[in-house]
Structures are given as structure tokens and as C-alpha cells.
């Protein structure tokens, strides 16, 4: 299980962030924003420059952290206060699928098969809502299959699927609809910190226990310290409320061989963002070492 970090968690300048990651000995970076621009809005020249930066520093890209399906299920234009990392003006399903096409092409340019997607902005859970998200995700799976990429469906507090229990239930419904060929192009992106932030008090073992472990294709790492947890009480791994030693041991036990990518959101007042990110990298390495002991 290799450790990486989302670049804009380190520095808004993509090249600077990648240099830091390389200096810290990380093998992987994940691409979400490049120089302040959402990854799916990069033109080919911008994407190629970013990919060249990654290669020149001896890094690899763990995945394209796209904003696909971080949009309203009813396709209405959101009011004031746009959702973080979403793309204004791309509220329709057709527009979201176009973004996915772009994300898949970018994955090829970045040398990865993984594209992160969401499950639409959160509304009350119901069979009708989940069925509609499943229907749309099935269309996305067809796009992924054409490009030979894997969609990593993330549990996210702002979206329909926020907890481990919800991710497990959603994937079960999705796989019941998909053919085996299409199912091979969709998996779960497990983020224990996101699950805690939305109120799943024990992401491990409770939330993780609801997931189909063999279908987890990607993992994001963050920790929260406040009780009750709130989206803003972020701390380095091992300093919060999530049993990451147990979680990492369980991932290894269950045969997970994907990436572990830091999305720490750790921003203590007065600390340079790169220093905060480096503190999170060091903390993650300590937790990994403890999990391997």
C-alpha cells in the first residue's frame, strides 16, 4: 500500500506541490486542482505540462480526483455558496457525463486508471433516490468501460453516499444492476474521515464492516479530533478519533493493494500549508509503521 497526497493539499502551485511530495519521499500524487484550476477544466497542453512535471520528479499519479456527480440530483443550479470543487454550469446529467469523458481522457494522459466520482449532492436517503443515483452511475460505468478506467465512488458528507454503511448499501444496489463487465469498472473509495464527519461514530470497524472489502479500489486518509466530529476539526493521522492502525491492518488482511492518499485538510492557524501537509505525511508514516508492527 503506497502513500500519496492530493497536490492542492500541499500547495496551490502544482509544480511546487509535486516537488514537496518528491522531497518527502512520496511515490504518488493525486490530481484535483492544478494551479487553481479544476482538473477536468485543464486543456490538453496544461494536462501534458502537469504530467511532465510528475514524471520529471519520479512520481506517479494515483488517480484523477474529478468532481463528477458532485452536482444536484435534480439538476437545478445551486444557490449562493457553490459546493467545493464542483463545476458551475455543469448541473445536467449530460454535462456531468461530458466531464467524466474528459476525466477519463485525462487519466490516460496522467498514466492512471482511477477516476474519483461522487453520488450527487445530499438529499434524504430513499429507495427512489438511490435507484436514480444507481441508474446514473450505470451510465458512468459505460463511459469508464469505453476508456478502460475504474470509477472510485467516494463517500462524501455533501453527497447522497456519506458513510461506510451508505457506501456498502449503494455498491450492493449498483452491482445488482451492472453486468460483470461493467462492474469491473466501478469500486468504492473509502474515506473514514468523511464518514466520521457526517456522523458515523466508528468508521472502523463499523463503517468499514459494511463495505464489500474486495471492491474497495482506493482510500483517502484524514482524521478528526473534535467530539462530536465536525467538518473542520482536522488533525494528523493518529491524533484523532479514528482507529487507523486497526483500519490499515484490516485493509491489508482483506487484500487491499491500492493507494493510501492523504487528503488531510489540516490547516492550523499560522502554519504554512506545506508544513502542515508534511506533518500529516510524517504522522501517516508513523501510523503505517504501527500497523505493520
N, C-alpha and C positions, 0 to 999 in steps of 0.2 A: 504494500500500500504506500504509494508515493505521496509526499506532501507538496501542496502548491498553494497559491494565493491569487485572489482576484486582483488585477493590477490597480484598479482605481481605488482600492482599499489602502494602497501604499502611497500613491502619488497620482495627481490628475494627468501629468505628463507621462505618456505610455513608455517612452524610452527610459526615462528616469526610474519609473517603477520596475521595469524589467532589469535594469542594472542593479537595483537594490536586491531584487529576488536572486539574481545570479551571485551577487556578493555574499548573500546569506546561505548560499549552497542549495537553494531550492531547485528542483529539476523542472517544475511545472508552473505555468501561469494560466489563469483563466481570463478570457477577454469579454468584458461587459461594456465598458466605455473606453474610447481611445481619444485622448486629448480633449475630453469633454464631450465627445460625440458618441451617441448610442451606436453600438457595434453594427446593428442592422442598417444604419444610415451611412456607413462608410462606402465610398466608391471603390472601384477596383484598385486604383492607384494607392489610395490610403490603406486599404487592406494589405496590399502587397508590401508596402513600406513597413507596416506593423509586423507582418510575418517575417520579413527580412531581419528586423530588429531582434525578434525572438530567436531566430536561427543563429545570428551572429554571436549572440550571448550564450549559445549552447543550451538554450531552454527548449521546452516543448509546450504546446498548448493543450491543456486538459479538456477544454470544451469552449463552445461559444455560448455565453450566458445571455441568450436572447430574451427580449421582453414579450415574446409571442404568447398570446392569450392572457396577458396581464391587462385585460380590457373588459368593458362591461358586457355581461352576457346578453343584455337587452339591446346592445349596440348603440345606446344613446351616448351623446357627447357628455363626458363628466363635467361637473360644475367646477367652481374655483378650487384650486389646490390639486393639481394633477397628480396622479399616482406616480411614485418614484419609479424611474426607468421605463415607464410606458411611453408609447409613441403617439402624441396628439394627432388627430386626424385619421387614425387607422382603427376606428372603432368597429367597422363592419367585419363580418366573418371573411369576406373575400379579401379585404385589406390585410387582415391578420395572416391569412394563408399566403399572401404575397410576401409578407415579412418573413414567414417561415421559409419560403423558397429562397429568399435572399440569405437567410441564416444558414441554410444547408449548403449553398454555394460558397459562403464564407468558411464554413467548416472545412471544405476541401482545400481552400487556399491556406488555411491555418494548419492543415495536416492533422485534423481530429475528426472523429466520427460522432462526437457527442454535441447535441444541441439542447440547451435547457429551455423548457416551456412551463407555463403555468396553467391554471384551471379557471380563469376568468375571475373578475372581482367578486368578492364575497357577498353572497346573499344567503338567506336561511336555507339550510340543507333540507332537501326533499327528494323523493324519488324522481319527480319531474325534472328538477334542476340537474341532478346527477345524470339522468338519462340524456339530457340535452348536451351536457359537457362531454359525455362519452361519445355521443354522435359526432360532435365536432372534433374530438381527439382522434376518432377513427379516420376522418378526412385528413387530419395531420399525419397520421401513420402512413397513409398512402403517399403523401409527399415525401416523408422520410424514406420510405422504401425505394422510391424512384431515385433518390440521391444516395442510397446506401448509408444513411446515418441512423443514429439511435436518439430518440427523443427522451430526455430525462425530465420527468414530470415532478416538479418541486412542490413540497408542502410549504405554503407561504401564508402568513397571517392575514394578508389583504385579499386572499383568494378563497374560492369555494373549498379547496382542499388545504387545510391548515395544520392538522395534527397527524400523528402517525396512524391513529385509528381511521381517520378520514382517508388518508392516502391508501391504506390497505384495502378499505372498502371500495374506493374508487377503482383501484387497479383490478380488483376481482370482477367488478362490473365491466370494465373495459376489456379484459382478456376473454370474458364470456362472449363478447361481441366480435372480437377480431379473429381472423384466421391465424393459424400458426405462423405463416409467412409474415403477416403484418405485426403480430405480437412480438416478433423478434426485433422489431424496430422501436419498441417503447419499453421504458423501465421507470423505476422510481428514483427520484433524487431525494435522499433522506437528509433533512436538516433538523437535528434535535433542538437547536436553539430556537428555530422558528416555532416548533411545536410547543416548547415551554412558554414562549412569548404570547401564544394565543390561549394558554391555559391548560395544556396537557402537563400535569404536575410532575410526572415521571416519564419523560420521553424515552429514557432507557431505565428499566426494561419494558415498561407498559406499552408505550407507543411503538417502539421497535418490534415488540412481540406481535403486533397486529399486521406487520408487513410480510409480504412473501419474500423472504430473505434472498432467495435465488433470483429475484427480479430487481434488486437494488443495483443500479448501474453507476451511481455517483453519490458522493457525500459532501455536504458543506458543513463546516465547523464554526460554531460560535458558542459563547457561553454567557449566561446572565446571572447576576448576583442578587438582585433585589427579591424580596419576598412580600407579596406575590410578585412574580416576574412582570416586567413591563418592557415594551419595546423601546429601549433607551438605557437600560441598566447593564450594559455590556462590559464584560471583564475578560481577560485572557483565559484560555482553557485551563481547567483545573482549579480556578479561583471562584467558580460559580456553583450553581446548583445541580448541574448535570453530571452524572457518573460516567465521565468519558473513558476512564480506564476500563470499566465494565463494558461500555459500548464498543470500544475498539477491540477488546478481546472477543466480544460476540461476533463482530464483523469478520474477524479472522477465523473464528470457529465455523462460521457459516460459509466460508469460502470466498468472501469478498476480496477481489483483487484489483478494484478500481482505485481512483484517486481520492485523496482526502484534501479538500480545498478550503483554505481559510477564507471566511467572509466575516471577519471579527467585529466590524462596526465599533471597535474600541477607540474612543476619542476623548481621553481625559483632558480637562482644561489645561492649557499651557504646554501640552506635549505636542511636538511635531508629529504629523501623521505617519511619517516613515518610521520614526522611533516607536510610536505606538504599535505599528504593524510588526516591527522587529521584535518587540516584547511578546507579541502574540505568537510569532514563529518560534521563539525560544520556549515559551510555555507549552506550545503544542508538541515540541520535541521532547520535553520532559514527560508529558502525559504519554506519548508514544513509547518512550523508554520504559515507563512504569507498566504499561500494558503488555510489553514484551517480556517483562521480568517473570 
